[in-house]
Each structure stands twice: as structure tokens, then as C-alpha cells.
Amino acid sequence: MGSLDGKSVVVTGGNSGIGKAIVLAMAAEGASVVVDWVAHEDQTEQLLQQVRDAGGKAVGVEADISKADDLHRMMQKAVDEFGRLDVLVNNAGIETRQSLLDTTEEDYDKVMAINMKSAFFASQAAAKRFIDQGDGGLILNISSVHEDWPMPGNIAYCVSKGGMRMLTRTAGVELGPHGVRMVNIAPGAVDTPINESTTSNKDKLGKLQDAIPLRKLAKPDDIADVVVFLASGRSSYMTSTTVVVDGGIMQGSVGL
Ligand SMILES: NC(=O)c1ccc[n+]([C@@H]2O[C@H](COP(=O)([O-])OP(=O)(O)OC[C@H]3O[C@@H](n4cnc5c(N)ncnc54)[C@H](O)[C@@H]3O)[C@@H](O)[C@H]2O)c1
């Protein structure tokens, strides 16, 4: 018996990196998973097959989460396929690695639409569904240590994740009386495609590892394990807050 048996889950950006690990971990614990994707259909099909080969349930939905219509279609997919929605994981995200002085309006809008606006309106749609269903629900946001910790040269990303922090703190309070919970997970550095420019450069990778008290990047599974815990019945008094999963990097010092 899995800790997520019978739960219907939507994971945005579910075919890569952290999202993929979340899909596999939740399905292995018995959840039925809707895997949202916008790129790499082949990768998505392989992932869906991997879940089914292991005896799990997963379906794909092609949805650009920066568009409200796509968000509604994505959520409806869970209801059509699995009869209800129990957990939304707002995972998809991008970064542009630009400073305040370099960021164009177009880049700013793109980061905010994919990282922040999508989480806002997906959470709204999921919360309405949860309230109609009448027995609570859970929204998990994959934010970042940069919801709270400046990263010079990646400012739009930090602003979007900071917004996600306040979304969770505020919406968690608004939705608590309905039994709907909202929690952020703030990873530090995780070995996924989003970090390829660092992990493929030996010097940059060494410096990053030295700055992490545990001396290694997280694996996507390290984040997925926390998602499974939060989605299980064992976190039922947690809401409106952030769980940091960062190997200690936010507390790190240069030690001089
Ligand atoms: N990797 C890290 O070090 C790290 C650290 C902290 C937080 N995060 C966050 O974790 C989340 C997942 O990142 P990752 O590291 O797995 O990166 P990734 O690049 O492997 O995955 C990002 C996913 O988002 C999807 N996506 C992008 N735009 C989309 C759109 N418009 N609609 C739907 N999906 C879209 C991509 O197709 C991909 O599936 C992101 O929100 C990221 O900010 C990552």
C-alpha cells in the first residue's frame, strides 16, 4: 500500500528534472498523475510508459502553463481521467540569468508568466475545485531558496520566486478555513537541465559544491521525497509555509 493511494495529482513541467522525479515518486506511492508538458513529447511518452511499466497510473497533457485556458484544460484532465483532484504541484519554471540592468520587458514578462502567474491561476483553479469537492486539497509550489535569498544576475527569477513565497503565505491563510493547504518547497542547487551551464563547467561546479555544507548538489529525488511526505497524510498540520531543501547552502559562509 502506498502513502498516496487514490490521490489524483497534477504536476506541471512533469517531464524533466525535478518534475519528472516527482511524477515517478508520487506514482510509485499509488497516486494517479497528470503530467503537464510543453516540450519533448518523446520524453513525456517514455516517462508515461515508465510509470505504467511499474504498475502506476499517469496520463500526459500538453499545456502551456503561462496561458489560463491551458491551465483549466490541465486541471480538467485530472477530473476527466481520475474523477477528482487532490494535489496540484506547481513545478514548471524557467530562468533568464540577467541582472536588473540587462532584463528586457519581454524576458521579465516570460519569467513572471511561467513561474508566477501560472502558479497563481493554477492555484486559483485547483482551490475552486477543492472547495467544490468539499474535502480539502493541497497545493505544493516548487519555489527556490531564491524566494528569500538574492541571486545577483538572476533577478527576474528571484522576483518570481519571492512572489511565490507571498502567494503561499497569503493564499494559505485565505484557504485554510476550507481545509485547503498550500506549502512551498525551496530547493537549493539541484542537478537538473536548468543548471547545465554550471554542472558542465568543472570550475563553476567545484565552487558551487564548496559553498554547500553537504558538499554536493541535490538529486531530483531528494526534492521528490519531500513532495511525497508533504502529499501524504503525515503533513496535515502544515500550511502557508516553506520547507527548505538546500543542503544548508542558505546558512553557508565562506569561513574566512
Ligand atoms: N534545479 C535547481 O537547482 C532548482 C533549484 C530551485 C528551484 N528549482 C525549480 O524547480 C522547478 C523545476 O526545475 P528543474 O530544475 O527541474 O528544471 P527543468 O528545466 O529540468 O524543468 C523545467 C520544466 O518546466 C517546463 N516548462 C517550462 N515552461 C513551461 C510552460 N510554459 N508550460 C509548461 N511547462 C513549462 C519545462 O518544459 C520542463 O519540463 C523550477 O520551478 C525551478 O525554478 C530548481
The ligand as a Tripos MOL2 file, in Angstrom:
@<TRIPOS>MOLECULE
LIG
   44    48     1     0     0
SMALL
NO_CHARGES

@<TRIPOS>ATOM
      1 N1         17.4400   22.7860  -10.4870 N.am      1 LIG1
      2 C1         17.5920   23.6250   -9.4590 C.2       1 LIG1
      3 O1         18.7150   23.8490   -8.9660 O.2       1 LIG1
      4 C2         16.3960   24.2940   -8.8610 C.ar      1 LIG1
      5 C3         16.5670   24.9460   -7.6260 C.ar      1 LIG1
      6 C4         15.4890   25.5840   -7.0420 C.ar      1 LIG1
      7 C5         14.2660   25.5760   -7.6820 C.ar      1 LIG1
      8 N2         14.1200   24.9510   -8.8870 N.ar      1 LIG1
      9 C6         12.7980   24.9800   -9.5200 C.3       1 LIG1
     10 O2         12.3660   23.6790   -9.8000 O.3       1 LIG1
     11 C7         11.4470   23.7070  -10.8800 C.3       1 LIG1
     12 C8         11.8240   22.6330  -11.8970 C.3       1 LIG1
     13 O3         13.0920   22.9580  -12.4520 O.3       1 LIG1
     14 P1         14.1400   21.8770  -12.9630 P.3       1 LIG1
     15 O4         15.4020   22.1750  -12.2700 O.co2     1 LIG1
     16 O5         13.5740   20.5290  -12.8960 O.co2     1 LIG1
     17 O6         14.3390   22.3770  -14.4640 O.3       1 LIG1
     18 P2         13.9850   21.7060  -15.8830 P.3       1 LIG1
     19 O7         14.4080   22.7220  -16.8640 O.co2     1 LIG1
     20 O8         14.5310   20.3360  -15.9350 O.co2     1 LIG1
     21 O9         12.3980   21.5930  -15.8410 O.3       1 LIG1
     22 C9         11.5430   22.6880  -16.0730 C.3       1 LIG1
     23 C10        10.2440   22.1450  -16.6410 C.3       1 LIG1
     24 O10         9.3300   23.2450  -16.8290 O.3       1 LIG1
     25 C11         8.7420   23.1010  -18.1180 C.3       1 LIG1
     26 N3          8.2000   24.3500  -18.6300 N.ar      1 LIG1
     27 C12         8.8830   25.4750  -18.9890 C.ar      1 LIG1
     28 N4          7.9990   26.3760  -19.4820 N.ar      1 LIG1
     29 C13         6.7700   25.8180  -19.4080 C.ar      1 LIG1
     30 C14         5.4610   26.2530  -19.7730 C.ar      1 LIG1
     31 N5          5.2350   27.4600  -20.3260 N.pl3     1 LIG1
     32 N6          4.4160   25.4050  -19.5840 N.ar      1 LIG1
     33 C15         4.6280   24.1720  -19.0390 C.ar      1 LIG1
     34 N7          5.8290   23.7160  -18.6820 N.ar      1 LIG1
     35 C16         6.8900   24.5260  -18.8750 C.ar      1 LIG1
     36 C17         9.8820   22.5430  -18.9670 C.3       1 LIG1
     37 O11         9.4120   22.0280  -20.1970 O.3       1 LIG1
     38 C18        10.4250   21.4720  -18.0100 C.3       1 LIG1
     39 O12         9.6160   20.3220  -18.0740 O.3       1 LIG1
     40 C19        11.5030   25.1310  -11.4380 C.3       1 LIG1
     41 O13        10.3910   25.8650  -10.9670 O.3       1 LIG1
     42 C20        12.7920   25.6940  -10.8520 C.3       1 LIG1
     43 O14        12.7530   27.0750  -10.6970 O.3       1 LIG1
     44 C21        15.1590   24.3080   -9.4930 C.ar      1 LIG1
@<TRIPOS>BOND
     1     1     2 1
     2     2     3 2
     3     2     4 1
     4     4     5 ar
     5     4    44 ar
     6     5     6 ar
     7     6     7 ar
     8     7     8 ar
     9     8     9 1
    10     8    44 ar
    11     9    10 1
    12     9    42 1
    13    10    11 1
    14    11    12 1
    15    11    40 1
    16    12    13 1
    17    13    14 1
    18    14    15 2
    19    14    16 1
    20    14    17 1
    21    17    18 1
    22    18    19 2
    23    18    20 1
    24    18    21 1
    25    21    22 1
    26    22    23 1
    27    23    24 1
    28    23    38 1
    29    24    25 1
    30    25    26 1
    31    25    36 1
    32    26    27 ar
    33    26    35 ar
    34    27    28 ar
    35    28    29 ar
    36    29    30 ar
    37    29    35 ar
    38    30    31 1
    39    30    32 ar
    40    32    33 ar
    41    33    34 ar
    42    34    35 ar
    43    36    37 1
    44    36    38 1
    45    38    39 1
    46    40    41 1
    47    40    42 1
    48    42    43 1
@<TRIPOS>SUBSTRUCTURE
     1 LIG1         1 GROUP 0 **** ****
